[in-house]
Amino acid sequence: MPEALNLPIWFEVSSLVILTLILVVDLLLVLKRPHIPSAKESTLWVVFYIGLALVFALLMLIFADGEHAGQFLAGWLTEYSLSIDNLFVFIIIMARFKVPKQLQQEALMVGILIALVLRGIFILLGAQLIENFSWIFYIFGAFLLYTAWQQAFSKHDDADAGESRLIRYLRRHISISNDFDGAKVRTRIDGKKIFTPMLIVFIALGSTDLLFALDSIPAIFGITTSPFIVFTANVFALMGLRQLFFLLGGLLEKLVYLHYGIAFILAFIGFKLVSHALHENELPFINGGKHIEWAPDISTWTSLAVIVGSMAVATIASLIAMRRESGRQDAAPTGAPLAGSAVDRPADAPLADEETVDESGESRG
């Protein structure tokens, strides 16, 4: 069953109202002054949203208790970590649709707002499933374990991320211009109103995030079953995502071990969900429908430590690998051939894209 919080109703309502106002103000600022944010500006916004989340956790500690404050922190960090994975696909979408850099802030902001609405619906559905079917934790846990395996060992080929079935359907059935008209969703060409590619970008960003939510929402339900904590953790995680896009854009590809950290978090929470399901077991064909008392009940603070530790290790390992790679490049003598370059090949070996010419003068591929 979803957890009941000992929070005053006014706290929950005012929290949601204030978060909505912050999102509206943020959107208005983006609409009023479209621009490419500097690294300094992006850093300040990221720090602001992280600070806001920590203040909210402190308020949870004051008005609820340490356990629920810890659940919020663990849930927020989980969502924040998993949301970083979204950025890889967001970069591909921006490149695929050739979104002008000065319009990318607005595209991301609207896409994130769409994602929040869809996630809110998904969270309510998840809470209802948990309330009515306690065995759903087995499914959530198994799904997360499978996703962890995919994250760690499958190739991350997101080449088609921008062209989902929904996008292809829209392209076939509605008129869409080839060029952007500022941030407008509709424009007029030859006296006829048609949609701009910005509509496709908004939908691509929002729907792509929903696919990621299929992993992250079950993961956070493994930490807390309170819909309020789950939703607020999602809001705080997504609010800073736009600024992270500009701050980490070029760095993401260099964080080569990040997906292993994310995979470990997913596997840990998947195990936690299955363990919780066994501990609360009611399925008649498992242990005769009785609870399995020996199944470990992992605490919130253990979860928090594992999440922070996993991301710290993955990030530090990536930075070490990056530094070593940079050191190897600096140590290589100027003009030294790279492995597989033309200088490494025998003199009579043709280049990959070069045609060889026989004695008759005819070329051979």
Secondary structure as UniProt FT lines:
FT   HELIX           9..32
FT   HELIX           39..63
FT   HELIX           66..96
FT   TURN            97..98
FT   HELIX           101..103
FT   HELIX           104..132
FT   TURN            134..135
FT   HELIX           136..153
FT   TURN            159..162
FT   HELIX           165..173
FT   TURN            182..183
FT   STRAND          186..189
FT   TURN            190..191
FT   STRAND          192..195
FT   HELIX           197..221
FT   TURN            222..223
FT   HELIX           227..239
FT   HELIX           241..248
FT   TURN            249..251
FT   HELIX           252..254
FT   TURN            256..257
FT   HELIX           258..279
FT   TURN            284..285
FT   HELIX           287..289
FT   TURN            293..294
FT   HELIX           300..331
FT   TURN            334..335
FT   TURN            339..340
FT   HELIX           342..344
FT   TURN            347..348
FT   TURN            352..353
FT   STRAND          356..357
FT   TURN            359..360
FT   STRAND          363..364
//
